[in-house]
Amino acid sequence: MRVQLSDHFTYPRLLRFTLPSITMMIFTSIYGVVDGLFVSNFVGKTAFAAVNFIMPLLMGMGALGFMVGSGGSALVSRTLGEGDRDKAEGIFSMLVYVTLAAGVALTLLGQLFLRPIAAALGAEGEMLENCVLYGRILLLSTGPFMLQNVFQSFFVVAERPHLGLTVTVAAGLTNMTLDLLFVGVLGFGLPGAAAATVLSECLGGLAPMFYFFSRNTSLLHLGPTRLDGLALFQTCTNGASELMTNLSMSLVNMLYNLQLMRLAGENGVAAYGVIMYVNFIFVSIFLGYSMGCAPVIGFHFGAAHRDELHNLFRKSLTLVALTGCALTLIAAGLAATLSRLFVGYDPELFTLTRHGLRLYSLSFLLVGFNIFGSAFFTALGNGAVSACISFLRTLLFQVAAVLLLPLVLRVDGIWLAIVVAETLALLVTVLFFLGKRNTYGYA
């Protein structure tokens, strides 16, 4: 039986509705992970370090897609809840076209400035050349990558989360298969890994356009539209937290790399890359859940169903807590296995990676509450609160921690910076939950 936005959500129904979004985010995170796995084992740790060094910049350039997807889906789902389907489809179409145009512009800018930016961040010699080579190829799919992030949210609003899952799984499997072929079999090296990602992102971002242009029974379709400045402004302000989250993550990851280059050299950057791959996959579970339930929250808020808001809020906190405990135990218990999978060929690098992952894993206890809190207020239309949580969590607290803790704890301070930052952010999230509970009626 199909789950609809207007339903009452039990735990099984909520999990069933959000599972496609969770799986989509996991497969999206696998893109970089698979590239890194093949590059590390078939090309070497210098190329592997280069991929991890330039990836934050590339991900930051695609952050606009997360903003449009989260902010736009909240606006469109609320408009559907108010009963205006034609207006909702017009906003949806406009946002897709704006995202595509922005992707083209960012691709051109990235091609011009990639080398000087990589050099300014500290890359040099062979590592710099690898950064530029990998980055310029990957920039070709900036537009499709942004569209994929937009459609991940709108498939849920259109009540077609399983179709979104199918597209993303197909794109992820394409990436894995082409990495195996291009890097493992044909020996194309770093360019082969980049080409595999480009082709898979094109599939994930462009295939949904054909679906939404076609005649189907979903709630949303692409068609003629006009530029709606107010809707675009509301989308940008409402999704500002997700933009801030992704831009901040990119900037902070660059800072981590700079600190690690200073304290541990190329090995430090490579170790951090492995830890980030684990982090991408684990955190994508929280991101996917938040993305999946946000349209439901937005719909019931628009329809003034306060009892259902309370139900969704309480059940979500319970699921986030249980998942955080499970992921922490898994990360700590499998630290050696995961480290060996990526860098088992280098004993010194393996030891550094295993130790760092065990310390970093403590953050999984906390991060889910902060991600859900930010997405929750986005769905309620309060972009300011959402952006505040994201800004403090992903930028201010982490920058302070990664700059100050290494003064006392050296490299261990870098691994523990995320734990301190998420702890401080959780205090802020709880204060907002308590302060806004009567305003929105979710508690």
C-alpha positions, 0 to 999 in steps of 0.5 A: 500500500502506498504511503502518502504525505497525509497519512498518520505515521507509525514507526513502520510506516515512517521507516518505510517512507524514509528508507528510499531517501536513506538508501539514496543518500548512502548510494550518493555518498558511495560515489567518492568512496568507490573512487577512493577505494580503487584509487588507493589500491590501484594508483597509490596513496599520493593520488588517493591523498589528492582525491581527498584533498580536492574533493571538499572544493568540488562538493562545495561547488555542488552545494547549491543543489542541496539548498534548492532540494531542501528549501524548495521541497519544503516550499512545494510540499507546504503549497501542496498541503494548502491545496494549490497543485498548479502553483506547486508544479510551477515552483518545482519546474522553475527550481529545476531550470535554475539549478541546471543553469547554475550548474553550467556557470559553476562548471565554467568557473571551476575550470578557470580557477581550479589550479590556483585554488588547489595550489593556494590550499597547499597542494604542490608537485605530483599531488597538485597535478593529480588534484587538477586532473581529477577535479577538471574531469569531475567538474563536467558533471557539476550540473547533473550532480546538483540536479540529482540532489534536487530530485532526491528531495522532490521524488519524496514530495511527488510521493515517488521515493522508491523511483528516486531510490531506483535511479540513485541505486542505478547510478551508484551501481554504474559508478562501481562497475565503471570504476572496476572496469576503468581503474581495476581492469583497463588501468586508466588510473585517476582519469578513469575513476573521475570518468566513472563518477561523471558518467554515473552522476549524469545518469542520476541527475538527468534521468529524473528529468525525463520522468518528470517531463513525461505523463505520469500519476505523480504529484509533480511534473516539469513544464512551462513556468516563469521566474518567481522571485519570491518563491526563489527567495523563499527557497534560498532562505529556507534551504540556507541551512543545507547550503551552509552545512555543505559549504561549511563542511567543504571549508572545514575539510579543507582546514582539516587537510591543512592542519593534517599536512602540517602535523602528519603530512601526506599520511594525515590527509590520506587517513582523514580521507578514509575517515571521511568515507566512513563518515559520509556513509554513516551520516548519510543515514541521518541526512536521508532520514531527515530528507525523507521525513521533511516533506511529511513534516512540511505537509502536516505543518501546512495542513495545521495537523499539530498532533501529527507534528508531535507524533513525527517529532517524538518518533524521529528523536527516538529513531535518531538516538537508536541509530546513533548508538548503533553506528558508534559501536559499528564504527569503533568495532570495525575501525581496523577492518575499514582501515585495512580495506583502504590503506592496508598496504601501508602499516604506518598509514593503517595504524594512524587511520585506525586510531583516528577512526576510533576517536572520530566514531564518538561523534555518531552519537550526537550528529543525528540530532543536529542534522534532524534539528536543522532539517526539522526547522527547515521543513517548518519554514524557519530557515533562520533557526535551521541555518543557525544550527548548521552554521554553529555545528559545521563551521564555527564550532568545528573551526574553533575545535580544529584550530585549538585542540591540536595545540594540546592534543596534536593529531588526536585533537584533529580527530576529536574536534568533531566530537567537541563541535557536535556536543556544543551544537547539540546544546544549541539544538536542544535549546531551539527545540524547547524554545520553539515547541509552543510556536509550532505545536510539535511538543 
